[in-house]
Amino acid sequence: MQRPASPSADWIGLLRHTNGTLSGWRFAARSCTARATAPDLDALLEALGAAREAPAILVDDGAHDLAPLPCAILPDPAGLAQNAALDALQQDSPAAILPPSVRLQIAGFLALNPDWDGVMVALCDGRSHWVHLSAGEAVSMSSFLTPMLAANLGAPLGGDAPDLQALARSQSRPEALAAHLSSADLTGDGAAIAGHLLGAELSASKPYWLGQNLALIAHKEAASAYRAALAAQGLSVTQTDPDAMAQNGFVALRSLLGG
């Protein structure tokens, strides 16, 4: 990454991941002038060429408060002014927590698409989150361990294209998922493992994708598996990059603060 010429930044956006690493964006007004990832704050500020006293907005997946659904994606400006951070979103039944980083990414997507209503599928830390969005609010959500299960079975999503026949079998008979996975695991068929897991997820998430506008926030490899699964249902999905949406989300938060 090229170091910016100026030694200080107008402001910075900080995203702390669950593993403790930090991603940061340096901004001049609404324009991003640098981006970096580092193991700690000092290293990140050095990589960004930013001063420690630069105004900052922190989004922390490791330590955060919880805001119950339904909830606006963008927080109240007065509350944000008192505490320039972002809460996670919580649903009681079924139990689900949307990490602050995903809320930030959705805020960035909505900043680019202000009138968009539909379902956002976001992948983060081994989970997929299906979030119903309406009028700028997260109304409900359903979360799945599909990416984590695939990785633990040695078939990370994006490694092999999902077997669409396996997907269809587990979508129509999700009660047989454990048996299907056992067979695919014994034969080392990673494509079938991915297909069976995605088929079961599509069966359970059908109320979230049937007749809905769909958008996907995921890195390229995992996104390809979900796009293939959704395309098999005759569905199109708008794919977006998590880092780009986070950057836009920080700008949206800064705008709330009058920046």
N, C-alpha and C positions, 0 to 999 in steps of 0.2 A: 504494500500500500504506500502511495506517495504521501509524504508528510506535508500538510498545508504550510504555506509560506508564513502566515501570521502565527504568533506564538500563543494566542488565546482565542477562545471561541465565544460567540454570542451566548450560546447555551448548548447543553448536551442532553441527549436521551440515553438513559442507562437501563439495560435489561439484564437482570441477574437470573441465570438459569438454575434449575434444581440441583445441578451438580456443582454449583458455586461459581462457575465461570461467568464472565461478563461480556456482553456485547454492547457497543456504544456507537452513537451517531453524534457527530459534531455538526451544528447548524449555524448558519448565518441567516437570521430571519427564518424564512421557510425553506431555504436551500440547504441540502446536505453537502457539507464540504469534506467530510471524512467519515469512514466507518472502520471499526476494528473489533476484534475479539481477543480477550486476554484473561489470564487466570486470576488477576486481582485488580483492584481499582488503580493503584499506582501505575502498573504496567499499561492499563487501558488508557489512562490520561496521557501517558507518554506517547503511546501509539497514535492517539488522536491529536496530539499537540495542543491539549487543552489544559487550562489552569485549574487547580483544585477548587478555587473559589468561583468558577463559572456556574451560573444558574443551571440546575439539573432537575429533570423529572425522572424518578425511579420507578420502574416496574419490576417487581420482585416475585418470582415464582417460588422462592424458598420461604418467604415470610410475608404474610399478607392478611388482611381482614377479609371477611366474607359478606357479600351482599346478596340477599335472597331474590330469586326470580318471582315474578317478572321484574326486569330492571333495565333501565336505559343503558345502552352500551357506553355512551359518553357520560361521565359523572357530573354531578352538580358543580357548576363553576365555583361557588362559594366554598364547598367542601374541598375541592381540589386546590384552591388557593391556600387553605389552612394546612393541607397535607398533600404535597405534590407527588402522590403515588397513585396506584390503581388497585382496587380490590378484586379478588376473585368473585365469580358468580356461583351461587349455591342453589341447588334444588334438593328438596327433601325426599320426594318420591316420584320416580326412582331416584335414589341418592346419586348425585353427580356434582362435581365441582369443575367449573371452567377456569383454568389458570389465568392469571392476569395477562400473561404474554399473549394468549389467544384472544382475550378481550381487546387487547391493544391492536392485534392484527385485524380483528373484525372492525374496530373503529377506523382503521386505515382504509379498509375496503369500502365502508359506508361513506367515508369522506370523498372517495372517488365516484361512488354510486349512491347519491343521497336519497333517491326514491326507491331503492331496491328493497323488495320484500321477498322472502323465500327461506331456504334452508342452507346454512353454511356448514360444510363438513371440514373440520379442522383436525389435523393430526399433531399431537404433542406428547412427548414423554411416554410413548408406548400405548397411547389411547387415541381413539377417534371420537370426536365430539360432533354430534348432529344438533345444530342450534337453530331453532325456529325464530326468525327475525321478522318483526313487523313494526313499522313506523319508528325505526331506530331503537326498538327494545328487543331484548332477548326474552321471548315469551316462555319457552320450555326447551328442554334438551334431553338427549339420550346419549350415553357414552358407552364405548365398547373397548375391550382389551385386545381386539384383533391384532393390531401391530405387535404388541408384546408377545402374544401367544405364538404368532408366526415366527418371530425372532427366536423365542425359546425352543421352538421345534426345529430350528435350523433352516428355516425358509423365510428369511426377512422379506417383507413386501418390497417389490421392485427388483428382487434377485431374479426370479423366474416370472414370466407372464403367467397370471393365474389360469389354471385349466378351467375353461368355461363349462365343460361337461360336469366337472366336480362341483363347480359353483352352482349349476342348476340343480344337481342332486341334493345338495345340502340346503339350498333355498326352498326346495319343495318338501324336504324331509329333515328339518333342523334337529328333530329328536334323535336322528342317527349320527349326529356330528361326531361324537366321541369314537364310534366304530369306524367311521370314514377316516378320521384322523389317524387312528391306530394302523389301519391298512396302509395309508399313504406314508406314514412314518417308517413302517417296516420295509417298504420298498424304496425309501429315500426319494420319493416323488415330491419335490418342493413345489412344483406347479400345482399339484393336486392339493397339498396342504393349504396353499394360499387360496385356491379356489373354494375349498370347503369352508374355510373360515370366513371368507367374504360372502359366500352364499348364505351362511347362517346370519351374518350381520345384516345383509339386505332383507332377509325374511323378517327379522325383528324390527328393522328401521323403516319398514314399508310406509307407515303413516307419515314419515318425514320426507320421503322422496316421491311418493305418488302424486302427480299433478302439481309439483312445486318447482319454482325456480331453484336451481342448485348452483352453488359456488363451492370451490375447494381451495383450502389453504394447506399446502403440503409441499415438501421438497420433491424434486423431480422424480426420484426413484419410487417412493411410496405413492405419489400422485398417479403414476402410470397404472398401478394396480387398481386403484379406485376408479380411475377413468374407464378402464377396461370393463370392470364389473358393472358400472353404471351404463356404459354403452351397450352391454348385453341386454339391458332392460329397455333399450331404445331411448335412453336419456342423454342429453347433452349437459355439460357442466362447464362453468367458467373457472378455469384454473388460475390461481394466483400464487406468487412467491411469498413465503412467510417473512423474509427479511424486508422486502419492499413494502409489504403491508404494515410491518412494525414501524418502519420509517415514516410512512404516511400517518400512522396512528399517533406518533409523537408530535407531529406537526398539528394534528387535530387537538391534542391535549394542550399544546402551547397556545393555540388560538383561543381556547376557553379561558386561559389565564390573561388574555389581552395582549399576547406577544405577537 
